[in-house]
Amino acid sequence: MRLFRTAISALALAAALPTAALAQAPGEPSAVLDTSCLYDCLIAAVRGHMTALEARNYANLPLAADVMFTENNVVLPVGQGLWRTVVEVDDNGLAVADETTGHAAWFGSVRENGHAAFYAVRIHVEGGLIDEIESVVHRRTSLPAPFGDWENMEHFAEFYEVLPEEERRPRERMLAIADAYFDTVELNDGQVFAPFSEDCSRLENGISTTAPEPGAQASAANIASGCREQFELGIYKINKRVRRVLPLVDEYRGVVVGSGFFDHANEWDRYLLTDGREMRTALKWPNSITLLEAFRIRDAEIQRIEATFTYVPYFMHNPFWGEAAPMPRFAPDPAACNDACLTGLAMSVASAMPGNNWQQVNWAETVGYSENSVGIRVGESIWRGITAIDTDPLVVADAETGKAVWIGRIEEHGQPAWAAFTVAADGDAVGSIDALIRRSNYGPPYVDPVSATDFDRLPAARRTPRAAMIAGAGRFMAAIDANVAPEGLLDENCNWLVNGLDVGGCAGSFGSPPLARIEAVRDRQVLAADEERGLVAVRFFEDIPATNGEGYPMTTQVVELYRFEGGRITRVEAFTSELPYGMRPR
């Protein structure tokens, strides 16, 4: 497993051990620091990365054989994601470096497919080779997040200035100050742990969020000006948890760079500031932002802050911090849990969510839970925000797969959304849940749900054998991948719905631009089949690289339902969640 190189001194740790007779500190490859690439070299390396990115050509980059590259926390081969869509890179990006740990970072903006995006990257150099590339890309979407004037954005000049010796602080103190900033913003209730200069300023995705700018979009600066003043008001109370590391420290220039996540639990949709004013959350559901953030510390005070961040699924994992645990798998056991048992398990899971009554569910000894492909504990996330569920959901249960799929409406603080819960049984207990949630905030195709579609049992003469339905589902998924209609499989009156929106006839959808954007349909899985109602539920992932010049790279997780009558598909209902490009199932 790759060891992420943090800025916390492992050498100092080893020195503190009582009788340590170590060649080097734990986690350090050598007792002598690598001096093959110092400050100017690191700055050149990160700028060289940006030059290669703009050219869409990494061939001349000095990459290690085992280089790890991530975009919005998804591991990709170098050359994928933004590398395939970028057309221009800022020539005035902010670059900082740490020659002690071999890290460098760059902050600025890029253009892809005719649109601007804010971008930050951290690289690590060892032995003259880049072995880590961690990038954050923030595109303009329908989600509420700062998005500034990239053409006129000016980086803080202080990041490049060498501090007078009397205004510097040791690495360990700088780390403590930056960490105190994250402690302050976590569960922000008015208590301030970090020291701020009187003129402290913060730039987030190109927007000043500490001083209102004429004509700029609304931000925290419209409520209060200044770093300390905002925290004293408790504006950022929704930050339930700030997970972070601090990989880069430059004592000479007073710079610390952090990487991490702000987890917005949104367990409430309104809260009070310390002055009694009421705040309402912009989003009514759990979400996280991933970020790279730079702090300029002068005379032991935070003076300047620049951050690039974007939304990712709630509680997403950073692969540089270690490997995520896989979802447990359970062999189907029809004798222990038949279709009725599976239906009951799925209903019990959904019924337990309003009020977060997870203890009432019959859990197996080992349980897995994922939400929009991210693993998290049961009792967190939507469990704390769902206020109502569909009273008449669709449940497709299949003892032969050991799974049941619950599809219907949920409400989060009164806001409706589509949900598809795939519940797997371990014996007669719930072993795992894979939850897909689709909200209106992600835009079309979408229609607010009223309730799930009700499918009646078919007459025996119109039923399709289970094996034939499963084979047909496989053909349909392959047809999406090829964007060619499956011959003889579709009824002439078949309609396709995506997140409740009727997008047209099934056959006519093939060959269309929306399907042409899909590069791959992967990780296909049949979840459950119901021969009596002619239903098959499947799950797959669509990779959309945006190499056709439109949009931005993304992946969608899909739970799709096929209705078979007389051997043909008469209806398709899909439920999708947008994920960072290349994301894999847990």
C-alpha positions as CSV (number, residue, x, y, z in Angstrom):
1,M,0.0,0.0,0.0
2,R,1.4,3.4,-0.9
3,L,2.4,5.5,2.1
4,F,1.2,9.1,1.9
5,R,4.0,11.5,2.8
6,T,2.7,13.9,5.4
7,A,4.5,17.0,6.6
8,I,4.5,15.8,10.2
9,S,8.1,15.0,11.0
10,A,8.6,11.2,11.3
11,L,12.2,12.0,12.1
12,A,11.1,13.9,15.2
13,L,8.9,11.0,16.2
14,A,11.7,8.5,16.0
15,A,14.0,10.8,18.1
16,A,11.3,10.7,20.8
17,L,11.3,6.9,21.1
18,P,13.0,5.7,24.3
19,T,15.6,3.2,22.9
20,A,14.9,3.3,19.2
21,A,17.8,1.8,17.2
22,L,16.3,2.6,13.8
23,A,18.1,3.2,10.5
24,Q,15.3,5.8,9.8
25,A,12.0,6.9,11.2
26,P,8.9,4.8,10.5
27,G,7.5,5.8,7.1
28,E,10.7,7.4,6.0
29,P,12.6,5.7,3.1
30,S,16.0,7.0,4.3
31,A,17.6,8.7,7.3
32,V,19.0,11.2,4.9
33,L,16.5,13.5,3.2
34,D,16.3,13.4,-0.6
35,T,18.0,16.5,-2.0
36,S,17.8,15.5,-5.7
37,C,15.0,18.1,-6.2
38,L,15.0,21.2,-4.1
39,Y,12.7,24.3,-4.1
40,D,13.4,25.6,-7.7
41,C,13.4,22.1,-9.0
42,L,10.0,21.3,-7.4
43,I,8.5,24.6,-8.7
44,A,9.8,23.6,-12.2
45,A,8.3,20.1,-11.8
46,V,4.8,21.3,-10.9
47,R,4.9,23.9,-13.7
48,G,6.2,21.3,-16.1
49,H,3.2,19.2,-15.1
50,M,0.9,22.1,-16.0
51,T,2.7,22.5,-19.4
52,A,2.2,18.8,-20.1
53,L,-1.4,19.0,-19.0
54,E,-2.1,21.9,-21.4
55,A,-0.5,20.0,-24.2
56,R,-2.4,16.8,-23.3
57,N,0.9,15.0,-23.5
58,Y,2.6,13.5,-20.4
59,A,5.3,11.6,-22.4
60,N,8.1,14.0,-21.3
61,L,7.1,14.2,-17.7
62,P,9.5,12.4,-15.3
63,L,7.0,9.9,-14.0
64,A,7.8,7.1,-11.6
65,A,6.8,3.6,-12.8
66,D,4.3,3.4,-10.0
67,V,3.0,7.0,-10.1
68,M,-0.4,7.4,-8.5
69,F,-2.7,10.0,-10.2
70,T,-6.1,11.0,-8.8
71,E,-8.7,13.5,-10.1
72,N,-11.3,14.4,-7.5
73,N,-10.1,11.4,-5.4
74,V,-10.5,8.8,-8.2
75,V,-7.4,6.9,-9.2
76,L,-7.0,7.1,-13.0
77,P,-4.2,6.4,-15.5
78,V,-2.2,9.6,-16.2
79,G,-3.8,11.0,-19.3
80,Q,-7.4,10.4,-18.4
81,G,-10.0,12.8,-17.1
82,L,-9.1,16.5,-17.5
83,W,-6.0,15.4,-19.6
84,R,-8.4,14.6,-22.4
85,T,-10.6,17.7,-22.3
86,V,-8.3,20.6,-21.3
87,V,-7.5,23.2,-23.9
88,E,-5.8,26.0,-21.9
89,V,-4.0,26.5,-18.6
90,D,-3.4,29.8,-16.7
91,D,0.1,31.3,-17.2
92,N,0.0,33.0,-13.8
93,G,-0.9,30.0,-11.5
94,L,0.2,30.1,-7.9
95,A,3.0,27.5,-7.3
96,V,4.5,26.6,-3.9
97,A,6.9,23.9,-2.7
98,D,8.4,22.1,0.3
99,E,11.9,20.8,-0.4
100,T,11.9,18.9,3.0
101,T,9.1,16.5,2.0
102,G,9.4,16.8,-1.9
103,H,5.8,18.2,-2.4
104,A,4.8,21.0,-4.7
105,A,1.4,22.5,-5.5
106,W,-0.2,24.7,-8.1
107,F,-3.5,26.7,-7.9
108,G,-5.3,28.4,-10.8
109,S,-7.8,27.7,-13.5
110,V,-8.0,25.8,-16.8
111,R,-10.4,25.7,-19.7
112,E,-12.0,22.5,-21.1
113,N,-14.5,22.2,-23.8
114,G,-15.1,26.0,-24.0
115,H,-15.6,26.4,-20.2
116,A,-13.4,27.5,-17.3
117,A,-12.7,25.3,-14.3
118,F,-10.8,26.0,-11.2
119,Y,-7.9,23.6,-10.6
120,A,-5.3,22.7,-8.0
121,V,-2.8,19.9,-8.0
122,R,-0.3,18.5,-5.5
123,I,2.7,16.5,-6.7
124,H,5.4,14.6,-4.9
125,V,8.9,14.1,-6.3
126,E,11.3,11.4,-5.1
127,G,14.6,10.7,-6.8
128,G,13.8,13.2,-9.5
129,L,10.6,11.4,-10.5
130,I,7.0,12.4,-9.9
131,D,5.3,9.5,-8.0
132,E,2.1,11.3,-6.8
133,I,-0.3,13.6,-8.6
134,E,-3.4,14.7,-6.6
135,S,-5.7,17.0,-8.5
136,V,-9.0,18.8,-7.7
137,V,-11.1,20.2,-10.5
138,H,-14.1,22.4,-9.8
139,R,-16.5,22.9,-12.8
140,R,-19.5,25.2,-12.9
141,T,-22.5,23.0,-12.2
142,S,-26.0,23.6,-10.8
143,L,-24.7,23.0,-7.2
144,P,-24.2,26.1,-5.1
145,A,-20.4,26.7,-4.8
146,P,-18.2,29.7,-5.4
147,F,-17.1,30.2,-9.0
148,G,-15.1,33.3,-9.6
149,D,-14.0,35.5,-12.4
150,W,-11.1,33.4,-13.6
151,E,-10.0,35.9,-16.2
152,N,-9.3,38.6,-13.6
153,M,-8.4,36.4,-10.6
154,E,-5.2,37.6,-8.9
155,H,-3.4,35.3,-6.5
156,F,-2.0,36.6,-3.3
157,A,1.5,37.9,-3.9
158,E,2.4,37.1,-0.3
159,F,2.7,33.4,-1.1
160,Y,5.9,34.1,-3.0
161,E,7.5,36.5,-0.6
162,V,10.3,35.3,1.6
163,L,9.6,36.2,5.2
164,P,12.1,38.1,7.4
165,E,13.6,35.6,9.8
166,E,11.8,37.2,12.8
167,E,8.4,36.6,11.2
168,R,8.9,32.9,10.5
169,R,7.9,30.0,12.7
170,P,9.2,26.5,12.8
171,R,7.5,23.8,10.7
172,E,5.8,22.2,13.7
173,R,4.2,25.5,14.8
174,M,3.1,26.2,11.2
175,L,1.4,22.8,11.1
176,A,-0.3,23.5,14.4
177,I,-1.6,26.8,13.2
178,A,-3.0,25.4,9.9
179,D,-4.5,22.5,11.9
180,A,-6.1,25.0,14.2
181,Y,-7.8,26.6,11.2
182,F,-9.5,23.3,10.3
183,D,-10.4,22.7,14.0
184,T,-12.1,26.1,14.0
185,V,-14.1,25.5,10.8
186,E,-15.1,22.0,12.0
187,L,-18.5,22.2,13.9
188,N,-17.9,26.0,13.8
189,D,-19.8,27.4,16.8
190,G,-18.1,30.7,17.4
191,Q,-15.0,29.3,19.2
192,V,-11.8,30.3,17.3
193,F,-8.7,28.2,17.8
194,A,-6.5,29.7,15.0
195,P,-4.7,33.1,15.1
196,F,-5.7,35.4,12.2
197,S,-4.1,38.7,11.1
198,E,-6.5,41.7,11.0
199,D,-6.2,41.8,7.2
200,C,-6.7,38.1,6.7
201,S,-8.2,37.3,3.3
202,R,-9.5,34.1,1.7
203,L,-9.9,33.2,-2.0
204,E,-12.1,30.2,-2.8
205,N,-12.5,29.1,-6.4
206,G,-11.6,32.6,-7.5
207,I,-14.0,34.4,-5.2
208,S,-13.1,36.4,-2.1
209,T,-15.2,34.9,0.7
210,T,-13.9,37.3,3.4
211,A,-14.6,40.7,1.7
212,P,-17.7,41.3,-0.6
213,E,-16.8,42.2,-4.2
214,P,-19.1,44.4,-6.2
215,G,-21.2,42.3,-8.6
216,A,-19.8,39.0,-7.2
217,Q,-22.1,36.1,-6.4
218,A,-23.3,35.7,-2.8
219,S,-20.8,34.2,-0.4
220,A,-20.0,34.2,3.3
221,A,-18.6,37.7,2.8
222,N,-22.1,39.0,2.4
223,I,-22.9,37.9,5.9
224,A,-19.6,39.0,7.6
225,S,-16.2,40.3,6.5
226,G,-13.0,38.9,7.8
227,C,-11.7,35.5,8.6
228,R,-12.1,35.6,12.4
229,E,-15.4,37.5,12.3
230,Q,-17.0,34.8,10.2
231,F,-15.9,32.1,12.5
232,E,-17.0,34.0,15.6
233,L,-20.5,34.1,14.1
234,G,-20.6,30.3,13.5
235,I,-21.4,30.6,9.8
236,Y,-19.8,27.2,9.0
237,K,-21.6,25.1,11.6
238,I,-22.6,22.6,8.9
239,N,-19.0,21.3,8.7
240,K,-19.6,18.2,10.8
241,R,-16.1,16.8,10.1
242,V,-12.9,18.0,8.5
243,R,-10.7,15.2,7.4
244,R,-7.3,16.4,6.3
245,V,-3.5,16.0,6.0
246,L,-0.9,18.8,5.7
247,P,1.7,17.5,3.2
248,L,3.5,20.8,2.3
249,V,5.3,23.4,4.5
250,D,7.6,26.2,3.4
251,E,9.1,27.9,6.5
252,Y,10.9,30.6,4.4
253,R,7.7,31.8,2.8
254,G,5.3,30.9,5.6
255,V,3.2,28.5,3.4
256,V,1.3,25.4,4.5
257,V,-0.9,23.3,2.0
258,G,-3.6,21.0,3.2
259,S,-5.6,18.3,1.4
260,G,-8.9,17.0,2.7
261,F,-12.6,16.9,2.9
262,F,-15.3,19.0,4.5
263,D,-18.2,16.7,5.4
264,H,-21.5,18.6,5.4
265,A,-23.8,16.4,7.4
266,N,-26.8,18.7,6.9
267,E,-28.6,16.9,9.7
268,W,-30.6,20.1,10.1
269,D,-31.7,22.5,7.4
270,R,-31.5,25.7,9.6
271,Y,-29.4,26.9,12.4
272,L,-28.7,30.0,14.5
273,L,-25.6,32.2,14.3
274,T,-24.1,33.4,17.5
275,D,-25.8,36.8,17.1
276,G,-29.2,35.1,16.9
277,R,-29.7,35.3,13.1
278,E,-31.1,32.2,11.4
279,M,-29.2,30.5,8.6
280,R,-30.6,27.9,6.2
281,T,-28.6,25.3,4.4
282,A,-28.2,25.6,0.7
283,L,-28.4,21.9,0.2
284,K,-30.8,19.7,2.2
285,W,-28.8,16.5,2.0
286,P,-25.4,15.2,3.1
287,N,-22.5,16.2,0.9
288,S,-18.7,16.6,1.0
289,I,-16.3,18.9,-0.7
290,T,-12.7,17.8,-1.5
291,L,-10.1,20.5,-1.5
292,L,-6.5,21.7,-1.7
293,E,-6.0,24.7,0.5
294,A,-2.9,27.0,1.0
295,F,-2.3,29.1,4.0
296,R,0.2,32.0,4.3
297,I,1.3,32.4,7.9
298,R,3.2,35.5,8.9
299,D,4.3,36.2,12.5
300,A,2.3,33.2,13.7
301,E,-0.9,34.5,12.2
302,I,-2.9,33.3,9.2
303,Q,-2.7,36.1,6.7
304,R,-3.8,34.7,3.3
305,I,-5.8,31.6,2.3
306,E,-6.4,30.2,-1.2
307,A,-8.6,27.1,-1.8
308,T,-9.8,25.1,-4.7
309,F,-12.7,22.7,-3.8
310,T,-15.5,20.8,-5.4
311,Y,-18.4,18.6,-4.4
312,V,-17.9,14.8,-4.2
313,P,-20.2,12.1,-2.8
314,Y,-20.6,12.3,1.0
315,F,-17.6,10.9,3.0
316,M,-15.6,10.1,-0.1
317,H,-12.2,8.5,0.5
318,N,-8.8,9.8,-0.5
319,P,-6.8,6.9,-2.1
320,F,-3.5,8.4,-0.9
321,W,-4.5,7.9,2.7
322,G,-5.0,4.1,2.2
323,E,-7.2,1.6,0.6
324,A,-11.0,1.6,1.2
325,A,-12.5,-1.6,2.5
326,P,-14.4,-3.6,-0.1
327,M,-18.1,-4.3,0.3
328,P,-18.7,-7.7,1.9
329,R,-20.2,-10.4,-0.3
330,F,-22.8,-13.0,0.7
331,A,-23.8,-16.2,-1.0
332,P,-27.5,-16.3,-1.7
333,D,-29.4,-18.7,0.6
334,P,-33.0,-19.1,-0.6
335,A,-33.6,-21.6,2.3
336,A,-32.7,-19.0,4.8
337,C,-34.3,-16.0,3.1
338,N,-36.9,-16.3,0.3
339,D,-38.4,-13.5,-1.7
340,A,-40.8,-12.5,1.1
341,C,-38.0,-12.4,3.6
342,L,-35.9,-10.2,1.2
343,T,-38.8,-7.9,0.7
344,G,-39.2,-7.6,4.4
345,L,-35.5,-6.8,4.9
346,A,-35.6,-4.1,2.3
347,M,-38.8,-2.6,3.8
348,S,-37.3,-2.7,7.2
349,V,-34.2,-0.8,6.1
350,A,-36.2,2.0,4.4
351,S,-38.7,2.2,7.3
352,A,-35.8,2.6,9.8
353,M,-34.3,5.7,8.0
354,P,-36.8,8.4,9.1
355,G,-35.8,9.1,12.7
356,N,-32.5,7.2,12.2
357,N,-33.9,4.1,13.9
358,W,-31.2,1.8,12.5
359,Q,-31.1,-0.3,15.7
360,Q,-34.5,-1.8,14.8
361,V,-33.1,-3.6,11.7
362,N,-32.1,-7.2,11.8
363,W,-28.3,-6.9,11.0
364,A,-25.9,-9.6,10.2
365,E,-22.6,-9.9,12.2
366,T,-20.7,-8.1,9.4
367,V,-22.5,-5.4,7.5
368,G,-21.5,-3.2,4.5
369,Y,-23.1,0.1,3.6
370,S,-22.4,2.3,0.7
371,E,-24.1,5.5,-0.5
372,N,-23.5,6.6,-4.1
373,S,-20.5,4.2,-4.1
374,V,-18.9,5.5,-0.9
375,G,-18.6,3.4,2.2
376,I,-19.8,4.9,5.4
377,R,-21.3,3.8,8.8
378,V,-25.0,2.9,9.1
379,G,-26.7,5.7,11.1
380,E,-24.8,8.5,9.3
381,S,-25.5,10.5,6.2
382,I,-29.1,10.0,4.8
383,W,-30.0,8.1,8.0
384,R,-29.9,11.5,9.8
385,G,-31.6,13.6,7.1
386,I,-34.5,11.5,5.7
387,T,-37.8,12.8,7.0
388,A,-40.2,10.6,5.0
389,I,-40.2,7.6,2.7
390,D,-42.5,6.3,0.0
391,T,-45.4,4.4,1.5
392,D,-45.9,2.4,-1.7
393,P,-42.5,1.7,-3.0
394,L,-41.5,-0.9,-5.7
395,V,-39.6,-3.8,-4.3
396,V,-38.0,-6.4,-6.6
397,A,-36.8,-9.4,-4.5
398,D,-34.9,-12.4,-5.8
399,A,-33.9,-15.3,-3.5
400,E,-31.6,-16.7,-6.2
401,T,-29.4,-13.6,-6.1
402,G,-30.0,-13.0,-2.4
403,K,-30.9,-9.3,-3.0
404,A,-33.9,-7.0,-3.0
405,V,-34.1,-3.6,-4.7
406,W,-36.3,-0.9,-3.1
407,I,-37.2,2.0,-5.4
408,G,-39.2,5.0,-4.5
409,R,-39.4,8.5,-3.1
410,I,-37.6,9.8,-0.1
411,E,-37.7,13.3,1.5
412,E,-34.8,15.1,3.1
413,H,-36.0,18.0,5.2
414,G,-39.0,18.0,2.9
415,Q,-37.1,17.9,-0.4
416,P,-38.0,14.9,-2.5
417,A,-35.5,12.6,-4.2
418,W,-35.4,9.3,-5.9
419,A,-33.8,6.4,-4.0
420,A,-32.8,2.9,-5.0
421,F,-31.6,0.7,-2.1
422,T,-30.1,-2.7,-2.9
423,V,-30.2,-4.9,0.2
424,A,-28.3,-8.2,0.3
425,A,-29.1,-10.9,2.8
426,D,-26.6,-12.8,5.0
427,G,-28.8,-15.6,6.1
428,D,-32.0,-14.0,7.2
429,A,-30.4,-10.7,8.2
430,V,-29.3,-7.6,6.3
431,G,-25.7,-8.1,5.2
432,S,-25.2,-5.0,3.0
433,I,-27.0,-2.0,1.5
434,D,-26.0,-0.1,-1.6
435,A,-27.9,3.1,-1.7
436,L,-28.3,5.2,-4.8
437,I,-29.8,8.7,-4.3
438,R,-30.7,11.1,-7.1
439,R,-31.6,14.7,-6.2
440,S,-33.0,17.5,-8.3
441,N,-29.9,19.6,-7.7
442,Y,-28.0,17.7,-10.3
443,G,-30.3,18.9,-13.0
444,P,-32.0,17.0,-15.9
445,P,-33.0,14.4,-16.7
446,Y,-35.1,14.5,-13.5
447,V,-38.7,14.8,-12.3
448,D,-39.6,15.0,-8.6
449,P,-41.0,11.6,-7.6
450,V,-44.5,11.1,-6.3
451,S,-44.2,7.4,-5.9
452,A,-42.6,4.4,-7.6
453,T,-44.3,2.8,-10.6
454,D,-46.7,0.0,-9.7
455,F,-46.2,-3.1,-11.9
456,D,-48.9,-5.8,-11.8
457,R,-48.4,-9.5,-12.1
458,L,-48.5,-10.6,-15.7
459,P,-50.8,-13.4,-17.0
460,A,-48.8,-16.6,-17.5
461,A,-49.1,-16.4,-21.3
462,R,-47.3,-13.0,-21.3
463,R,-44.5,-13.9,-18.9
464,T,-40.8,-14.3,-20.0
465,P,-38.7,-17.1,-18.4
466,R,-36.3,-15.8,-15.8
467,A,-33.2,-17.0,-17.8
468,A,-34.4,-15.2,-20.9
469,M,-35.1,-12.0,-19.0
470,I,-31.6,-12.0,-17.5
471,A,-30.1,-12.7,-20.9
472,G,-32.2,-9.8,-22.3
473,A,-31.0,-7.5,-19.6
474,G,-27.4,-8.3,-20.5
475,R,-28.1,-7.6,-24.2
476,F,-29.7,-4.2,-23.3
477,M,-26.7,-3.2,-21.2
478,A,-24.3,-4.2,-24.0
479,A,-26.5,-2.3,-26.5
480,I,-26.1,0.9,-24.4
481,D,-22.3,0.3,-24.5
482,A,-22.4,0.0,-28.3
483,N,-25.1,2.6,-28.8
484,V,-26.9,0.2,-31.2
485,A,-30.4,-1.0,-30.6
486,P,-30.7,-4.7,-29.6
487,E,-32.4,-6.4,-32.5
488,G,-35.7,-8.1,-31.7
489,L,-35.6,-7.2,-28.0
490,L,-37.6,-4.0,-27.8
491,D,-41.4,-3.6,-28.0
492,E,-42.4,-0.9,-30.5
493,N,-44.2,0.9,-27.7
494,C,-41.3,0.7,-25.2
495,N,-40.6,3.9,-23.4
496,W,-37.4,4.9,-21.4
497,L,-37.6,7.0,-18.2
498,V,-34.6,8.4,-16.5
499,N,-35.1,9.7,-12.9
500,G,-38.8,9.8,-13.6
501,L,-38.5,11.8,-16.9
502,D,-39.8,10.2,-20.0
503,V,-36.9,10.6,-22.5
504,G,-38.7,8.9,-25.4
505,G,-39.0,5.6,-27.2
506,C,-36.5,2.9,-26.3
507,A,-35.5,2.0,-29.9
508,G,-35.2,5.7,-31.0
509,S,-32.8,6.5,-28.1
510,F,-30.1,4.3,-29.6
511,G,-27.8,6.3,-31.9
512,S,-28.7,9.5,-30.1
513,P,-26.1,12.0,-28.7
514,P,-26.7,11.2,-25.1
515,L,-25.8,7.5,-25.6
516,A,-23.0,8.5,-27.9
517,R,-21.3,10.3,-25.0
518,I,-20.9,7.1,-23.1
519,E,-17.5,5.5,-23.6
520,A,-18.0,2.4,-21.4
521,V,-20.8,0.6,-19.6
522,R,-18.9,-1.4,-17.0
523,D,-19.3,-3.3,-13.7
524,R,-22.6,-4.7,-14.9
525,Q,-24.6,-6.7,-12.4
526,V,-28.0,-8.3,-12.3
527,L,-29.5,-7.5,-8.9
528,A,-32.9,-9.2,-9.0
529,A,-35.4,-10.8,-11.3
530,D,-39.2,-11.2,-10.8
531,E,-40.7,-13.5,-13.4
532,E,-44.3,-13.0,-12.3
533,R,-44.1,-9.2,-12.8
534,G,-41.6,-9.4,-15.7
535,L,-39.0,-7.3,-13.9
536,V,-35.2,-7.3,-13.9
537,A,-33.2,-4.8,-11.9
538,V,-29.5,-4.2,-12.8
539,R,-26.7,-2.0,-11.8
540,F,-23.9,-0.6,-13.9
541,F,-21.5,2.4,-14.3
542,E,-21.3,4.7,-17.3
543,D,-18.1,6.5,-18.1
544,I,-18.7,9.8,-19.9
545,P,-15.2,11.3,-20.8
546,A,-16.6,14.5,-22.6
547,T,-14.2,14.0,-25.4
548,N,-16.8,15.1,-27.9
549,G,-16.3,18.7,-26.9
550,E,-19.3,19.0,-24.6
551,G,-19.6,19.0,-20.8
552,Y,-17.0,17.6,-18.5
553,P,-15.8,14.1,-17.6
554,M,-18.1,12.2,-15.2
555,T,-19.3,8.7,-14.3
556,T,-22.9,7.8,-13.5
557,Q,-23.9,4.9,-11.3
558,V,-27.2,3.5,-12.7
559,V,-29.8,1.2,-11.2
560,E,-32.0,0.3,-14.2
561,L,-35.3,-1.6,-14.3
562,Y,-36.5,-3.6,-17.3
563,R,-40.1,-4.7,-17.8
564,F,-40.5,-7.8,-20.0
565,E,-43.8,-8.9,-21.6
566,G,-43.9,-11.8,-24.1
567,G,-40.1,-11.8,-24.4
568,R,-39.7,-8.1,-25.2
569,I,-38.8,-5.1,-23.1
570,T,-41.9,-2.8,-22.9
571,R,-40.5,-0.2,-20.4
572,V,-37.1,0.9,-19.0
573,E,-36.7,3.0,-15.8
574,A,-33.3,4.2,-14.9
575,F,-32.1,6.0,-11.7
576,T,-28.7,7.6,-11.9
577,S,-26.2,9.4,-9.6
578,E,-23.4,11.6,-10.8
579,L,-20.0,10.6,-9.6
580,P,-16.4,11.8,-10.3
581,Y,-15.1,10.4,-13.5
582,G,-13.8,6.8,-13.3
583,M,-15.2,6.1,-9.9
584,R,-15.6,2.4,-9.2
585,P,-18.2,0.5,-7.1
586,R,-17.2,-0.2,-3.5
